[in-house]
Amino acid sequence: LFPYTTLFRSVKNLVELEELEILNLSGCLLLDDTVIIGIKEMKKIKLLNMSACNQVSGALLEAIDKFEHLKVLNLSGLSKLTNKDIGCAISMKDLSERSVAF
């Protein structure tokens, strides 16, 4: 396992991947809301899979709400999502596929 500080530095480096279109972080159990630091600048993401990232909250939705290219979003198993968060994910109009099951 990565030490937490290494994981945090790695997440911050995600911002350098601004041309990335597919990001699958499913099952990253140590990942928390610090991932938002790296993801929020990835405006070209088309597919984002955060399933089973139990420490990530609905704050992620605020960060990706303006992603114009996002078509597929998987938030299955994010236990910190509230009903409001789920409603926000469901109402993201440009998504062709979404999964927010618990």
Secondary structure, DSSP 8 states (H G I E B T S, - for coil): ---HHHHHHHHHGGGG-TT--EEE-TT-TT-BTTHHHHHTT-TT-SEEE-TT-TB--THHHHHHTT-TT--EEE-TT-TT--HHHHHHHHT-TT-SEEE---
